[in-house]
């Protein structure tokens, strides 16, 4: 441990960065990792040539240095080569199918055929590690109160009937829609797929995109669901690619994410749609 003032930084017997701070102690050489990013407050700063560096903790491959102080696991869908490095895998969670991955899977993964479309449950269980909703970021949520979902035809919708939309990707995403409005509450056989209790209808799907895609949440023709347009970054066509939900008569949860029901709530309306992205 190298102490300076009231602070300290760990040293390693292996040189992990170039340049690195070298310290000789009792005929042994120890190294401090040096980084060229913005230095945190109170860091030991050094200049090599005309470039500024700071000395910090070294994290082994499979972890990265968060907040310049703590080594944490790289996380699903990312690769970490050591130190401060953390990057999204080429094919999202399919490209890096381990929670604590240490390298970028540039080679085409076995699950490549599941990229840029909604995944089946069997494909999710085979190619994407299990996770908790806490490692997912909410991109957007929207709700409609007492929405008449018979008001339009899916193939001829207007922008006003879109609950949400935009451009997403590359990345790994969760699409969730739930409905507990008129005609549902009196059908106890419709047990919500997310919480296993409510007399309601829901679906949840996962998708991995290796490109930017346009998406839309559309309400109409007895269908409340997400559509993705894999041909355009801006959403154009309702027929390009869509979640295979059909009419509101089944419950489907094609994910392996725990805690999803607690985050994808009904607050604000009878029809609710949520979009999450892997952090």
Secondary structure, DSSP 4 states (H G I P E B T S, - for coil): -EEETTEEE--BSS--SSSEEEEEETTEEEEEEEE-SPPPTT-EEEEETTEEEEEE----TTEEEETTTEEEE--TTEE--STT--EE-TTHHHHS-STT--S---SPPGGGGGBTSBPPHHHHHHHS--EEGGGEEEEEEEEESS--TTSS-GGG--GGGEEEEEEE-SEEEEEEEEE--TTTTT-TT-B-TTTS-SBSEEEEEEEEESS-EEEEEEEETTEEEEEEETT-SS---TTSEE-S--STT--EE---EETHHHHS--TT-SEEEEEEEE-
